[in-house]
Amino acid sequence: MQHNEASGVPSLNARTIEGVEILCPSSEEQTAIATVLADLDAEIAALEARLAKARLPRGRPAPGFQENNPFFLKKYYPFVHASR
C-alpha cells in the first residue's frame, strides 16, 4: 500500500482506505472474549470487596468512643474521606 506524500503531509483518500484490510474475530469468538472479560470483572469486584472488608477494624472501640469521631475514622478508616 502506498500513500501520496508529495506534499510532505501523508494523505488518505477513498482508494487508500478501501485497500485497508481489517481483521475481526468471529461473533462466537467475540462472545467468548466478552464472557472472559465479564468473568474477570466479577472476580475483580469480589477481590475489591474482600479487600474492603479486610480493611475494616477488628474488634470494638473503647466504650463511649463514637464512631463518628474524626480521630476514630482517621485511624480505622484512612481510605474514607470524612467531611466532618
Buried (B, 14 or more C-beta within 10 A) or exposed (E): EEEEEEEEEEEEEEEBEEEEEEEEEEEEEEEEEEEEEEEEEEEEEEEEEEEEEEEEEEEEEEEEEEEEEEEBBEEBBEEEEEEE
